Amino acid sequence: MNEFQQIESRSNAQVKHARSVRNGQEPGLIFIEGKRLVGEAVAASLRMRTLFVTEAVRQDMAHE
């Protein structure tokens, strides 16, 4: 599923939730960051709730 939503504020609810996951405040969820780690998660068929990407990465994905 390729559903993109542009985030324009640090106070966005999804960004706040990601921050709490990153800070270890959400039991059972992990925060991964970086192309290599995301690639490994995809290769391992891990289920992802949310994926944040830059505009450049989004454009690359659209061309694949």
Gaussian input, Z-matrix of N, CA and C with variables (Angstrom, degrees):
# hf/3-21g

backbone

0 1
 N
 C     1     B1
 C     2     B2     1     A1
 N     3     B3     2     A2     1     D1
 C     4     B4     3     A3     2     D2
 C     5     B5     4     A4     3     D3
 N     6     B6     5     A5     4     D4
 C     7     B7     6     A6     5     D5
 C     8     B8     7     A7     6     D6
 N     9     B9     8     A8     7     D7
 C    10    B10     9     A9     8     D8
 C    11    B11    10    A10     9     D9
 N    12    B12    11    A11    10    D10
 C    13    B13    12    A12    11    D11
 C    14    B14    13    A13    12    D12
 N    15    B15    14    A14    13    D13
 C    16    B16    15    A15    14    D14
 C    17    B17    16    A16    15    D15
 N    18    B18    17    A17    16    D16
 C    19    B19    18    A18    17    D17
 C    20    B20    19    A19    18    D18
 N    21    B21    20    A20    19    D19
 C    22    B22    21    A21    20    D20
 C    23    B23    22    A22    21    D21
 N    24    B24    23    A23    22    D22
 C    25    B25    24    A24    23    D23
 C    26    B26    25    A25    24    D24
 N    27    B27    26    A26    25    D25
 C    28    B28    27    A27    26    D26
 C    29    B29    28    A28    27    D27
 N    30    B30    29    A29    28    D28
 C    31    B31    30    A30    29    D29
 C    32    B32    31    A31    30    D30
 N    33    B33    32    A32    31    D31
 C    34    B34    33    A33    32    D32
 C    35    B35    34    A34    33    D33
 N    36    B36    35    A35    34    D34
 C    37    B37    36    A36    35    D35
 C    38    B38    37    A37    36    D36
 N    39    B39    38    A38    37    D37
 C    40    B40    39    A39    38    D38
 C    41    B41    40    A40    39    D39
 N    42    B42    41    A41    40    D40
 C    43    B43    42    A42    41    D41
 C    44    B44    43    A43    42    D42
 N    45    B45    44    A44    43    D43
 C    46    B46    45    A45    44    D44
 C    47    B47    46    A46    45    D45
 N    48    B48    47    A47    46    D46
 C    49    B49    48    A48    47    D47
 C    50    B50    49    A49    48    D48
 N    51    B51    50    A50    49    D49
 C    52    B52    51    A51    50    D50
 C    53    B53    52    A52    51    D51
 N    54    B54    53    A53    52    D52
 C    55    B55    54    A54    53    D53
 C    56    B56    55    A55    54    D54
 N    57    B57    56    A56    55    D55
 C    58    B58    57    A57    56    D56
 C    59    B59    58    A58    57    D57
 N    60    B60    59    A59    58    D58
 C    61    B61    60    A60    59    D59
 C    62    B62    61    A61    60    D60
 N    63    B63    62    A62    61    D61
 C    64    B64    63    A63    62    D62
 C    65    B65    64    A64    63    D63
 N    66    B66    65    A65    64    D64
 C    67    B67    66    A66    65    D65
 C    68    B68    67    A67    66    D66
 N    69    B69    68    A68    67    D67
 C    70    B70    69    A69    68    D68
 C    71    B71    70    A70    69    D69
 N    72    B72    71    A71    70    D70
 C    73    B73    72    A72    71    D71
 C    74    B74    73    A73    72    D72
 N    75    B75    74    A74    73    D73
 C    76    B76    75    A75    74    D74
 C    77    B77    76    A76    75    D75
 N    78    B78    77    A77    76    D76
 C    79    B79    78    A78    77    D77
 C    80    B80    79    A79    78    D78
 N    81    B81    80    A80    79    D79
 C    82    B82    81    A81    80    D80
 C    83    B83    82    A82    81    D81
 N    84    B84    83    A83    82    D82
 C    85    B85    84    A84    83    D83
 C    86    B86    85    A85    84    D84
 N    87    B87    86    A86    85    D85
 C    88    B88    87    A87    86    D86
 C    89    B89    88    A88    87    D87
 N    90    B90    89    A89    88    D88
 C    91    B91    90    A90    89    D89
 C    92    B92    91    A91    90    D90
 N    93    B93    92    A92    91    D91
 C    94    B94    93    A93    92    D92
 C    95    B95    94    A94    93    D93
 N    96    B96    95    A95    94    D94
 C    97    B97    96    A96    95    D95
 C    98    B98    97    A97    96    D96
 N    99    B99    98    A98    97    D97
 C   100   B100    99    A99    98    D98
 C   101   B101   100   A100    99    D99
 N   102   B102   101   A101   100   D100
 C   103   B103   102   A102   101   D101
 C   104   B104   103   A103   102   D102
 N   105   B105   104   A104   103   D103
 C   106   B106   105   A105   104   D104
 C   107   B107   106   A106   105   D105
 N   108   B108   107   A107   106   D106
 C   109   B109   108   A108   107   D107
 C   110   B110   109   A109   108   D108
 N   111   B111   110   A110   109   D109
 C   112   B112   111   A111   110   D110
 C   113   B113   112   A112   111   D111
 N   114   B114   113   A113   112   D112
 C   115   B115   114   A114   113   D113
 C   116   B116   115   A115   114   D114
 N   117   B117   116   A116   115   D115
 C   118   B118   117   A117   116   D116
 C   119   B119   118   A118   117   D117
 N   120   B120   119   A119   118   D118
 C   121   B121   120   A120   119   D119
 C   122   B122   121   A121   120   D120
 N   123   B123   122   A122   121   D121
 C   124   B124   123   A123   122   D122
 C   125   B125   124   A124   123   D123
 N   126   B126   125   A125   124   D124
 C   127   B127   126   A126   125   D125
 C   128   B128   127   A127   126   D126
 N   129   B129   128   A128   127   D127
 C   130   B130   129   A129   128   D128
 C   131   B131   130   A130   129   D129
 N   132   B132   131   A131   130   D130
 C   133   B133   132   A132   131   D131
 C   134   B134   133   A133   132   D132
 N   135   B135   134   A134   133   D133
 C   136   B136   135   A135   134   D134
 C   137   B137   136   A136   135   D135
 N   138   B138   137   A137   136   D136
 C   139   B139   138   A138   137   D137
 C   140   B140   139   A139   138   D138
 N   141   B141   140   A140   139   D139
 C   142   B142   141   A141   140   D140
 C   143   B143   142   A142   141   D141
 N   144   B144   143   A143   142   D142
 C   145   B145   144   A144   143   D143
 C   146   B146   145   A145   144   D144
 N   147   B147   146   A146   145   D145
 C   148   B148   147   A147   146   D146
 C   149   B149   148   A148   147   D147
 N   150   B150   149   A149   148   D148
 C   151   B151   150   A150   149   D149
 C   152   B152   151   A151   150   D150
 N   153   B153   152   A152   151   D151
 C   154   B154   153   A153   152   D152
 C   155   B155   154   A154   153   D153
 N   156   B156   155   A155   154   D154
 C   157   B157   156   A156   155   D155
 C   158   B158   157   A157   156   D156
 N   159   B159   158   A158   157   D157
 C   160   B160   159   A159   158   D158
 C   161   B161   160   A160   159   D159
 N   162   B162   161   A161   160   D160
 C   163   B163   162   A162   161   D161
 C   164   B164   163   A163   162   D162
 N   165   B165   164   A164   163   D163
 C   166   B166   165   A165   164   D164
 C   167   B167   166   A166   165   D165
 N   168   B168   167   A167   166   D166
 C   169   B169   168   A168   167   D167
 C   170   B170   169   A169   168   D168
 N   171   B171   170   A170   169   D169
 C   172   B172   171   A171   170   D170
 C   173   B173   172   A172   171   D171
 N   174   B174   173   A173   172   D172
 C   175   B175   174   A174   173   D173
 C   176   B176   175   A175   174   D174
 N   177   B177   176   A176   175   D175
 C   178   B178   177   A177   176   D176
 C   179   B179   178   A178   177   D177
 N   180   B180   179   A179   178   D178
 C   181   B181   180   A180   179   D179
 C   182   B182   181   A181   180   D180
 N   183   B183   182   A182   181   D181
 C   184   B184   183   A183   182   D182
 C   185   B185   184   A184   183   D183
 N   186   B186   185   A185   184   D184
 C   187   B187   186   A186   185   D185
 C   188   B188   187   A187   186   D186
 N   189   B189   188   A188   187   D187
 C   190   B190   189   A189   188   D188
 C   191   B191   190   A190   189   D189

   B1=1.4497
   B2=1.5223
   B3=1.3030
   B4=1.4592
   B5=1.5147
   B6=1.2974
   B7=1.4539
   B8=1.5198
   B9=1.3247
   B10=1.4508
   B11=1.5162
   B12=1.3183
   B13=1.4538
   B14=1.5179
   B15=1.3062
   B16=1.4538
   B17=1.5235
   B18=1.3169
   B19=1.4572
   B20=1.5182
   B21=1.3074
   B22=1.4569
   B23=1.5197
   B24=1.3364
   B25=1.4574
   B26=1.5184
   B27=1.3144
   B28=1.4630
   B29=1.5236
   B30=1.3308
   B31=1.4617
   B32=1.5287
   B33=1.3289
   B34=1.4531
   B35=1.5280
   B36=1.3181
   B37=1.4675
   B38=1.5261
   B39=1.3275
   B40=1.4686
   B41=1.5282
   B42=1.3138
   B43=1.4606
   B44=1.5264
   B45=1.3178
   B46=1.4698
   B47=1.5318
   B48=1.3316
   B49=1.4576
   B50=1.5323
   B51=1.3262
   B52=1.4695
   B53=1.5211
   B54=1.3128
   B55=1.4592
   B56=1.5251
   B57=1.3327
   B58=1.4657
   B59=1.5288
   B60=1.3416
   B61=1.4715
   B62=1.5278
   B63=1.3217
   B64=1.4708
   B65=1.5312
   B66=1.3310
   B67=1.4615
   B68=1.5226
   B69=1.3373
   B70=1.4616
   B71=1.5119
   B72=1.3135
   B73=1.4620
   B74=1.5290
   B75=1.3191
   B76=1.4665
   B77=1.5286
   B78=1.3313
   B79=1.4697
   B80=1.5351
   B81=1.3122
   B82=1.4585
   B83=1.5138
   B84=1.3345
   B85=1.4631
   B86=1.5152
   B87=1.3244
   B88=1.4543
   B89=1.5177
   B90=1.3114
   B91=1.4572
   B92=1.5203
   B93=1.3153
   B94=1.4667
   B95=1.5184
   B96=1.3183
   B97=1.4500
   B98=1.5179
   B99=1.3039
   B100=1.4530
   B101=1.5153
   B102=1.3146
   B103=1.4579
   B104=1.5272
   B105=1.3439
   B106=1.4633
   B107=1.5198
   B108=1.3318
   B109=1.4654
   B110=1.5300
   B111=1.3185
   B112=1.4714
   B113=1.5244
   B114=1.3208
   B115=1.4658
   B116=1.5196
   B117=1.3240
   B118=1.4618
   B119=1.5274
   B120=1.3182
   B121=1.4704
   B122=1.5250
   B123=1.3191
   B124=1.4696
   B125=1.5276
   B126=1.3276
   B127=1.4702
   B128=1.5252
   B129=1.3311
   B130=1.4639
   B131=1.5277
   B132=1.3238
   B133=1.4730
   B134=1.5256
   B135=1.3352
   B136=1.4585
   B137=1.5198
   B138=1.3070
   B139=1.4628
   B140=1.5208
   B141=1.3176
   B142=1.4641
   B143=1.5146
   B144=1.3071
   B145=1.4727
   B146=1.5069
   B147=1.3104
   B148=1.4566
   B149=1.5136
   B150=1.3111
   B151=1.4542
   B152=1.5280
   B153=1.3106
   B154=1.4531
   B155=1.5146
   B156=1.3202
   B157=1.4618
   B158=1.5218
   B159=1.3126
   B160=1.4598
   B161=1.5292
   B162=1.3062
   B163=1.4655
   B164=1.5303
   B165=1.3217
   B166=1.4684
   B167=1.5252
   B168=1.3149
   B169=1.4681
   B170=1.5232
   B171=1.3238
   B172=1.4646
   B173=1.5272
   B174=1.3122
   B175=1.4659
   B176=1.5264
   B177=1.3236
   B178=1.4723
   B179=1.5206
   B180=1.3223
   B181=1.4656
   B182=1.5263
   B183=1.3111
   B184=1.4594
   B185=1.5282
   B186=1.3226
   B187=1.4741
   B188=1.5202
   B189=1.3113
   B190=1.4759
   B191=1.5093
   A1=108.18
   A2=117.24
   A3=122.02
   A4=109.53
   A5=115.25
   A6=120.91
   A7=107.77
   A8=117.17
   A9=121.09
   A10=110.68
   A11=115.39
   A12=122.74
   A13=106.77
   A14=116.92
   A15=120.06
   A16=109.38
   A17=115.87
   A18=121.42
   A19=108.20
   A20=115.11
   A21=119.48
   A22=113.53
   A23=117.38
   A24=119.47
   A25=110.67
   A26=115.83
   A27=120.35
   A28=111.17
   A29=116.77
   A30=120.31
   A31=111.79
   A32=117.74
   A33=123.04
   A34=109.62
   A35=117.64
   A36=122.27
   A37=112.03
   A38=117.96
   A39=120.24
   A40=111.17
   A41=116.77
   A42=120.79
   A43=109.71
   A44=116.72
   A45=120.65
   A46=110.79
   A47=116.86
   A48=120.78
   A49=110.38
   A50=117.21
   A51=120.80
   A52=110.09
   A53=117.20
   A54=121.15
   A55=110.90
   A56=116.59
   A57=119.22
   A58=110.86
   A59=117.70
   A60=120.89
   A61=108.85
   A62=116.72
   A63=121.50
   A64=111.49
   A65=115.84
   A66=121.02
   A67=113.41
   A68=116.69
   A69=121.02
   A70=114.63
   A71=117.08
   A72=121.58
   A73=113.46
   A74=117.05
   A75=121.90
   A76=109.12
   A77=117.14
   A78=119.94
   A79=111.64
   A80=115.39
   A81=120.54
   A82=114.36
   A83=117.91
   A84=121.26
   A85=109.32
   A86=116.12
   A87=120.48
   A88=109.34
   A89=115.29
   A90=123.25
   A91=106.58
   A92=116.85
   A93=119.66
   A94=107.69
   A95=114.22
   A96=119.02
   A97=109.10
   A98=115.42
   A99=120.39
   A100=112.72
   A101=114.79
   A102=122.00
   A103=112.43
   A104=117.10
   A105=120.14
   A106=111.54
   A107=117.45
   A108=119.97
   A109=112.02
   A110=116.74
   A111=119.21
   A112=109.22
   A113=117.09
   A114=120.64
   A115=112.14
   A116=116.93
   A117=120.70
   A118=110.91
   A119=117.31
   A120=120.92
   A121=110.55
   A122=116.76
   A123=120.84
   A124=109.55
   A125=116.70
   A126=120.92
   A127=111.46
   A128=117.00
   A129=121.72
   A130=111.98
   A131=116.93
   A132=123.38
   A133=112.76
   A134=116.22
   A135=119.11
   A136=109.83
   A137=115.91
   A138=121.37
   A139=108.90
   A140=116.27
   A141=121.34
   A142=109.16
   A143=115.14
   A144=119.97
   A145=111.07
   A146=115.78
   A147=121.54
   A148=108.87
   A149=116.05
   A150=121.93
   A151=107.18
   A152=116.10
   A153=121.17
   A154=107.97
   A155=117.06
   A156=121.93
   A157=109.66
   A158=114.87
   A159=119.63
   A160=108.95
   A161=116.02
   A162=120.56
   A163=110.29
   A164=117.95
   A165=121.25
   A166=110.88
   A167=117.68
   A168=121.28
   A169=109.93
   A170=117.32
   A171=120.94
   A172=110.33
   A173=116.80
   A174=120.83
   A175=110.64
   A176=117.01
   A177=120.39
   A178=110.47
   A179=116.93
   A180=121.37
   A181=111.19
   A182=117.34
   A183=121.86
   A184=111.95
   A185=115.91
   A186=120.50
   A187=112.68
   A188=118.23
   A189=120.73
   A190=111.17
   D1=123.86
   D2=179.87
   D3=-112.58
   D4=82.80
   D5=179.72
   D6=-112.39
   D7=114.85
   D8=-176.71
   D9=-108.71
   D10=138.17
   D11=175.27
   D12=-131.21
   D13=121.58
   D14=-179.79
   D15=-76.74
   D16=130.92
   D17=179.26
   D18=-103.56
   D19=128.51
   D20=-175.97
   D21=-118.62
   D22=3.24
   D23=-176.29
   D24=-142.48
   D25=140.78
   D26=176.08
   D27=-69.54
   D28=-15.53
   D29=179.89
   D30=-90.68
   D31=7.62
   D32=176.04
   D33=-57.98
   D34=137.69
   D35=-176.76
   D36=-58.62
   D37=-38.74
   D38=179.52
   D39=-67.07
   D40=-37.97
   D41=178.48
   D42=-66.77
   D43=-42.29
   D44=177.97
   D45=-61.35
   D46=-42.14
   D47=179.05
   D48=-65.02
   D49=-43.32
   D50=178.78
   D51=-60.20
   D52=-39.75
   D53=178.53
   D54=-62.50
   D55=-40.81
   D56=179.92
   D57=-68.90
   D58=-34.39
   D59=175.12
   D60=-65.52
   D61=-47.06
   D62=179.97
   D63=-57.97
   D64=-35.76
   D65=-177.97
   D66=-85.55
   D67=6.61
   D68=175.70
   D69=76.81
   D70=20.76
   D71=-177.42
   D72=-95.22
   D73=4.69
   D74=-179.34
   D75=-125.12
   D76=92.68
   D77=-178.43
   D78=-56.32
   D79=138.00
   D80=177.23
   D81=87.75
   D82=-5.20
   D83=179.03
   D84=-118.16
   D85=147.20
   D86=176.23
   D87=-125.44
   D88=154.24
   D89=178.86
   D90=-111.94
   D91=121.66
   D92=175.88
   D93=-118.74
   D94=153.20
   D95=-174.02
   D96=-145.62
   D97=138.61
   D98=176.59
   D99=106.93
   D100=148.81
   D101=-175.41
   D102=-59.07
   D103=-44.29
   D104=-177.40
   D105=-65.01
   D106=-47.44
   D107=-178.58
   D108=-66.36
   D109=-38.71
   D110=177.26
   D111=-64.74
   D112=-41.76
   D113=177.17
   D114=-59.78
   D115=-40.94
   D116=177.92
   D117=-66.17
   D118=-38.39
   D119=178.40
   D120=-64.80
   D121=-41.22
   D122=177.90
   D123=-64.59
   D124=-45.05
   D125=-179.65
   D126=-61.95
   D127=-30.66
   D128=179.82
   D129=-87.34
   D130=3.84
   D131=179.87
   D132=59.14
   D133=33.66
   D134=175.87
   D135=-71.28
   D136=143.14
   D137=179.02
   D138=-81.24
   D139=127.76
   D140=179.74
   D141=-110.41
   D142=133.21
   D143=176.06
   D144=-80.64
   D145=-47.86
   D146=-175.98
   D147=-141.97
   D148=141.17
   D149=177.01
   D150=-128.81
   D151=121.06
   D152=177.08
   D153=-98.92
   D154=130.66
   D155=178.90
   D156=-134.12
   D157=156.16
   D158=175.16
   D159=-76.45
   D160=166.62
   D161=178.26
   D162=-61.46
   D163=-38.35
   D164=179.63
   D165=-62.16
   D166=-42.74
   D167=178.98
   D168=-66.61
   D169=-41.19
   D170=178.85
   D171=-59.15
   D172=-43.02
   D173=179.43
   D174=-65.02
   D175=-40.58
   D176=177.11
   D177=-61.22
   D178=-42.12
   D179=179.53
   D180=-63.78
   D181=-35.92
   D182=-179.64
   D183=-67.31
   D184=-26.43
   D185=-177.67
   D186=-89.94
   D187=-4.66
   D188=-179.22
   D189=-85.32

